[in-house]
Amino acid sequence: MVVGLVDVHAHLTHPRLAAREDDVLARARAAGVDAIVANGLNPRDNEAVRALAARDPLVKPAFGFYPVDAVITEMRALGVDYPRDGEEFTSAEGIAWVREHVADAIAVGEIGLDGHWVPESLWEAQERVFRELVAIALEAGKPVIVHSRRRERRAFEILVDMGAKRVNWHCFGGKVKLARQIAEEGHYFSIPANVRRSESFTRMLETLPRDQLLLETDCPYLGPDRDRPSEPADVAGTAAYAAEIWGVTSAEVAAQIGANFARLFHP
């Protein structure tokens, strides 16, 4: 299992990165990144993630169904505008794809709840999809990577109710106090590469248990610089910042992150 820097949440198949995947992966290796968990958003994107992982062992595939994609057909029926290009899938199609291919994934994700784009009238339908995907992960013995925009507490309630322990919260946007409560349940949190510009992510890095922290980029989003897309190589900068805060070396941070990754994502 990996023992160094890991980007546990990347979108390498995003149009802003897909055309230069080889360069992006080369820069990640040069920065000391030992693994990149590529998160799929829907069946089409999951297929692209699977193909990339088959081509390059640096990439570890996570298959998911983005919380907005999970109810996109219902949103369209209500006339809700959402900027998504390309093929769209029903909740049944998205769930079925993950169920069929989960054995080939390192994790199920990203999945979760989104109260920013999804109207409240569809929250119950979104929760049903989330529960089904969590159940697939539990049955397969896979960890879950959670998206929780504006519905962090409800997502946590569902995960606790279902007994999910192997959980990573991606780009946690809730209050740090709630993050501490979630950490007490044994869940992990991945800190994005924009941490130096974020008071809340800095506080999480300072106060959450170090053995429950991971690194991510959510590339091409949440980079250290506003004027360029983020890349997996940027986790090295986050590790350097963690070293400053923790008063240790970057090598010690990498060892801690690698151990945390191995513990959560073990086969």
Beta strands, then each sheet from edge to edge (+ up, - down):
strand 1: 5-10
strand 2: 33-39
strand 3: 59-63
strand 4: 107-114
strand 5: 144-149
strand 6: 167-170
strand 7: 188-191
strand 8: 213-215
sheet 1: 1+ 2+ 3+ 4+ 5+ 6+ 7+ 8+
end
